[in-house]
Amino acid sequence: MTDPVIRTLDDNTAHLFDAMPDPLCMREKHQRTRFRPEWQRVALRDGRMVARAAWWGRPEDTEPLLINWFDVAEGEEEAGAELLRSAPWHTDEVELDLPPGWRDTAGTRTAAETCFTAVGKAGYELLVERYLYRWTTRCALPERPGRLVFTAEPDDAVFFDALRRIHSVTLDAHARRAIAKGGVDLAAQEELDIFHWMPSPREWWQIARTPAGEPVGIHIPARNPAGPCIGFIGVLPEQRGHGYAYDLLAECTHFLVEQGAEFIAAATDQGNFPMAGHFARAGYPVVRERVNFWAADDVSAG
């Protein structure tokens, strides 16, 4: 067997990226994603493509932020790993969006597990599995319970303090990774940085309070490069146990629809059973399952 040939693509060779079967339906998932050809790489053995990967970053980024398209032919795990290891950039995260119920179909499960093995050989460890949701106008609007009062808040310090308190007791794997690395301040700052990066107006961020004025939590209606999304839902620790996350989610959904949204993307960790339940109650269908890997040294450092 000859050694694989690994190529980084360019404008003239970008079409090569499509010359491979797509058992994980990556093309469907990324039809709205803009990839730079120079951040796409392929591995060929005897002229046949056996692995491919696409790195993603924001338009302003000079280096990619993560890998979010990666697939490998069965039996070519080492070639796939070398494709990632030999890249001229290092990204901490691999983010793979798979069809819902991917474990239930033998072909899809095999294709996914082949990718997972290659990702592991390349030096990444599993961080979390997530549900991806997509609400559309064909779904019913969730009923507003009417228990809370929502107001805008211009002071970032108020949101930072709320995020510190929310993440002091959290089920979110990304937040827990940040806490292990740099404490709740780092987790809160990473969230704020994401909120500010999103192209939606800062004025959309809202604080939720009881009618008596007690703070309950925050919700961030947002837009990312792909469109409207639930940017963040968080309930303060002392207010948990009342189902307020559903109130926040319902309000966030109504807010975005009032801004003209015809669809809304959202996500939560599969292990966050309360939040997954709120999404189900609010009528958000699962459209993909995301599997996140993180660079092994960084995960282990926590």
N, C-alpha and C positions, 0 to 999 in steps of 0.2 A: 504493500500500500504506500503510495507516495505521500509526502508531507503536504498538509494543506497550504494553499497560497492565500494570504490575507491581504485584502485591498481596502484602502480608504477611497470612497467615491468622490466624484466631483460632478459639475453640471453635465459633463459629457457622458458620464457613466452611471448617473443616478438611476436610469431605467433598470440596471442590473438588480436593484434591490427587490424588484417584483418577481424575479425569476426563481421562485421557491414556493412550494405549497404553503397554505396558510391554515393549518388545522386549529389554531387558537383564535381565528377570526380577528387578527390584529388589524387588518385593513379596515374592517368595519368599525372597530373601536377608534382608529386614528384618522378617520376620514376628514376630521376638522383640525387635525394637528399639523403644524407646519414644521417639517424637519429640514435642516440644512444638509445638502448632499455631503459636504465635507465633514459632517458629524455622523455619517453612516458608514458602516464597515461590513464587509462580507468575507466569508471563508469559503474557498473553493478547493475541491479535491478532484483531480483528473477532469477539470472543467465543469464539474457539477457543484452548485452551491450547497453547502452543508450547514451553514450557520450565517446569521445576519443579526446586526444590532444597530439601533438608532439611539443616539444621545439627544437630549432635549435641553434647551435653555431659552430664556427670554430674549426678545430681540436685542436688548441692550447688553446681554452677556457676551463676554469674549471667550468663555469656556463653558461647556455644558454643565447642567446642574444634576442630571440623573439619566439613567438608561430606562426608557419606557417602551422599547420594542426590542424583543430578543426572542428568537426561536432557533432551534437546533434540530437537525435530522437525527432520527433514532440511531444510536450507536456512535454519534459524533460529539459526545460530551466534551472530550478533551479539546477538539477543534474549537468548540464554542467557548470553552474556558480561555483558550489562548487568544481568541478574538478579543475578549474583554481585557485580559491581562496585558496584552501588547499595545493597547490603545495609548495614544500620546497624552490623554487626559485621565485624571483620577476623579471619579465621582463616588460619593459615599453610598448612594442609594440606587437600587434597581427596583423598578415599579412595573409589575406585570399585571395587566387587566385581562382577565380570562372570562370565558362565557359563564353565565350562572349555572350552578350545578355541574361544573366541569369534572368533578370526580365521578359522576354517574355514567359517563360515556367512556368506554374503554379507550378509544382512539384519542380523545381529548385528554384524558388522564395521563396516558403514556406520553403524549407530546409535552404536557405541562411538567411532568416529572423529569423528563429528559432535560428540559430547560433548567429546572431547579438543581439538578445534579451539576450541570455545567456552571451555573452561578456559584454553587458551593465550591467547586474546584477553582474558581476565579478569586476566591477569598471573601465571599459574602455569606452572612448568616440570616436565617429567617427572622424578621422583626415582628410582622403581624399580617393577618389576613383581614380584609375589609369588605364590606358590602358597598357597592356603588348604586345609587338610586337616580332615577330620572322621572320627576313629576312633569306631566304635560296637561294642557287644558282639557284633554279627554278624561282626566282624573277629576274627581270631585274635590272642591276646595275643603280643607279641614275646617271644622267648626271652631270658631274662637270661643274659648271657655268664658272670657270676660272677667277673669279673676285678677288680672294685673293691669298696670298702667305703664305704657311704654313712652319714653321720651328720648330725644337726641341728647348727646353729651359731647361738647367740644373738647373737653380736657382729656388728653391721652393718659394722664396720670391716673384718672379714675378707672379707665379700662385696664391699665397695667396692674393696679391694685386688685381689681376683680379677677384678672387672670392669675395672679399669684395665689389668691385664695382658692380659686376653682382648681388649679393644678396641684394644690397641696394635698388633695385627695382625688386622684384621677384614675380612670381606667384606660385612658388613651396611651397607646404604646409609644407614639412619637414624643408626646410630652414626658412620659416616664424616662425615655432615653435621654432627653435633654436635661431632666432633673438629675439623673445619675451622673451626667457629665458636668453640669454647672449649676445645679440647684433650680429652685422655682423661678428665680429671676431670669435665668436663661430661657426656660420654657415660656415664660410670659413674653419676653422680648422677641423670641422667634415667632410667636403668634402675631404680635403687633407688626413685626416686619412684613409678614404675609399679608395682613390686612391692608397695610399701606401700599404694598406692591400691586394689589388688585386695582384695576382701572375704574372701579365703581366709586361714587362720591363718598368722601369721608363723612358727610352729613347723614348717611344712612345708618351709621352705627347707633345702637339703642341700648339703653338701660331699662330693665324691667323692675318695677316696684309694686308692692301691695298698695291697695287704696290708702292705707295708713302711712305710706311713705317708706316702708322698710325695703331696702334693696334685696332683690331676689336673684338676679343674674343678668346676663347680656346676650344679645343676639346680633349677628352681623349679616344683614342681607348684602349680597355682593355680586360682582361679575368677575369671572376670570377670563383668560383669552378665549375660552370656548363658549362663554355665555353666562347667563344668570346661575347663581349657585347659593347654597346655604353656606356662608363663610364660616360661621361658628355658632354653636349653641352651648351655653354654660350656665349652670346653676351654682350659686354659692353653697358651700358645704352645710351651713346651718339651716338652709332652706330646702334641703333635699328630703325626699320621702313624701312629697305632696304631688308628684307628677308635673311639676312646673316646666320641665323640659318640653313637654308636649305643648304647653301654652306658648313657649318661646318659638317652637317650630311652626305652629299654626300662624302666629303673628308674622314670622319671617316669610312664610309662604305668601300670605295675603299682601304683605308689603311689596314683594317682588312682582306679584301679579298686577298690583296697582301701578307699578312702574312700567308695565307693558310686557312682562315676561310671559312667553308662551310655553316655556319649559324651564325646569329648575333642576340642576344637578346637586347631588349631596352624597355624603359618605359617612360611615362610622365603622369602628372596629367590630369584627364579628363577636369578640368577647364582651363588648359593651351591650349586654342583653337589654338593660332598660332603654337605652337610646334606640336600639334596633326595634324594640317594641313600639316606641313612639312613632318611628317612621312608618311602621306597618299600619298603625292606627290612623295616621295622617294620610294614608293612601299613596305612599311612595313605593312604587314597584322596584325590586332589585333588577338591574339590567346587566351588571357585570360583577365579578368578584376580583378584588385587587389583592395581590400578594406582594408585600414589600420585603426586600432584603436590604441589610445594611452592612457596610464594610466590617469584617469580623473583628478587627482590632478595636474599632470604635465601640461596637456592641459589647465586646468583652471588657473594655475599660470601665464600663458602667457596673 
